[in-house]
Amino acid sequence: MKRYLLSLILISFCSASQAVLNIEITEGVEGSLPIAVVPFQWVGGVKFADADVSAIITSDLARSGKFAPLPDKDLIAYPKQPEDVHFPSWRMIGIDHLIIGGVKQEAEGQYQVHFRLFDVLKGEQLLGYSFAATRNSLRSVAHRISDHIIKSLTGLPGAFDARISYVTAKQLPGKAVTYLLQAADTDGFNSQNLLTSNEPIMSPVWSPDGERLAYVSFEHGVPEIFIHDIHTAKRELVSKFKGINGAPAWSPDGTRLAITLSKDGNPDVYILDLSSKRLKRLTKHWSIDTEAVWMPDGKSLVFTSSRSGKPQLYQISVSANAKPQRLTFDGKYNANASISRDGKTISFVQGENNVFRVAVLYLETGLVQQVTDGPLDESPEFSPNGSMILYASQHKGKPVLAAVSTDGRHKQRLGLSDGEVREPAWSVVKK
């Protein structure tokens, strides 16, 4: 079932779920750059199994799809300081880059984390930073280090020190389904239960500052749009009109929501000013207009419409009396857009003969490329740096989350050990 229909039809979950996402790299090792991460030296205190900084960095780099970290068992040495690094030895085994570092306990619960990144071929240091950390922030610091490494070696901003949200469901024998809105780090750790409901929760979307989530809840028996502060757990009901209240999307400045309402007849796209609560109707058509998302400049929206007879993507200016311009022409089903942060690429769901795949549209050339295999892929969401697309899929008949690089070469699967997971959303990188 596609998000194009989620404004009209409920998602059904049927099995128990747990919070932790298990991540499996399914494709993309070939062609990745060889890199070695030497286990970090711990000085003072006890090394935490769940906050092993070097292991987290290794995992991040592997999940990026751009690097092939050398397994610990194949390391030829364990240098702790720059003078310990013998570059010719690492060159001989084909390693391009090397990372060393350490964690030092400064006081109870207080740590200093340092790392160095070396170019093995040139025999020189590329990066070297030190971070203050607490017991609870060690994993976040590890993700920040991964982001620095990715930026240095690829030119792309990192996206590991961010959060994802998703909806799961829990059903105990003889009990009704319980729906959970959850958030976690991008590697599935530090999960946080934001909302528990006996009714469906849909379409969560992060605010531009990563502090709030807007989503659709059926807790009162009808679709309503809420904004949820993830730190204080305070919620605000912002849209409860008659009929459909769906598909919220934040404006780039965080002051407005694009939403789908049917209060005036057919589903149309509206803009809600969050301060004044004033509504601006953007589309007016007999068709279904929904799933609007903002272009990065905030001047236009891309949305799904059936005005051509089948779901297609259109772009419309937020100025008065604007006319939509059709963007997709290849295929009979193109819906559920997500836009990269640079505004150059749109990911969306493309369907044919009941098989639904994620595709990308390059706006400068008009080229469309399918990047997933289906058969039921939906809800694509660009990572903050635009290098990956998070989406909902199925594996062995069970809903899971998955991620794919924008060129379709690198893929990974994120599933619950017991249960189903849907409705992915990716926040900004933490500051």
Secondary structure as GFF3:
##gff-version 3
##sequence-region A 1 431
A	DSSP	three_ten_helix	3	5	.	.	.	ID=ss1
A	DSSP	beta_strand	21	27	.	.	.	ID=ss2
A	DSSP	beta_strand	33	37	.	.	.	ID=ss3
A	DSSP	beta_strand	41	43	.	.	.	ID=ss4
A	DSSP	three_ten_helix	49	51	.	.	.	ID=ss5
A	DSSP	alpha_helix	53	63	.	.	.	ID=ss6
A	DSSP	beta_strand	67	69	.	.	.	ID=ss7
A	DSSP	three_ten_helix	72	74	.	.	.	ID=ss8
A	DSSP	three_ten_helix	82	84	.	.	.	ID=ss9
A	DSSP	alpha_helix	87	92	.	.	.	ID=ss10
A	DSSP	beta_strand	97	107	.	.	.	ID=ss11
A	DSSP	beta_strand	110	119	.	.	.	ID=ss12
A	DSSP	beta_strand	124	134	.	.	.	ID=ss13
A	DSSP	three_ten_helix	135	137	.	.	.	ID=ss14
A	DSSP	alpha_helix	138	154	.	.	.	ID=ss15
A	DSSP	beta_strand	162	170	.	.	.	ID=ss16
A	DSSP	beta_strand	178	185	.	.	.	ID=ss17
A	DSSP	beta_strand	192	197	.	.	.	ID=ss18
A	DSSP	beta_strand	201	206	.	.	.	ID=ss19
A	DSSP	beta_strand	212	217	.	.	.	ID=ss20
A	DSSP	beta_strand	224	229	.	.	.	ID=ss21
A	DSSP	beta_strand	235	239	.	.	.	ID=ss22
A	DSSP	beta_strand	245	250	.	.	.	ID=ss23
A	DSSP	beta_strand	256	261	.	.	.	ID=ss24
A	DSSP	beta_strand	268	273	.	.	.	ID=ss25
A	DSSP	beta_strand	279	281	.	.	.	ID=ss26
A	DSSP	beta_strand	289	294	.	.	.	ID=ss27
A	DSSP	beta_strand	300	305	.	.	.	ID=ss28
A	DSSP	beta_strand	312	317	.	.	.	ID=ss29
A	DSSP	beta_strand	325	326	.	.	.	ID=ss30
A	DSSP	beta_strand	333	339	.	.	.	ID=ss31
A	DSSP	beta_strand	345	352	.	.	.	ID=ss32
A	DSSP	beta_strand	355	362	.	.	.	ID=ss33
A	DSSP	beta_strand	367	370	.	.	.	ID=ss34
A	DSSP	beta_strand	378	382	.	.	.	ID=ss35
A	DSSP	beta_strand	388	395	.	.	.	ID=ss36
A	DSSP	beta_strand	398	405	.	.	.	ID=ss37
A	DSSP	beta_strand	411	416	.	.	.	ID=ss38
A	DSSP	beta_strand	421	429	.	.	.	ID=ss39
###
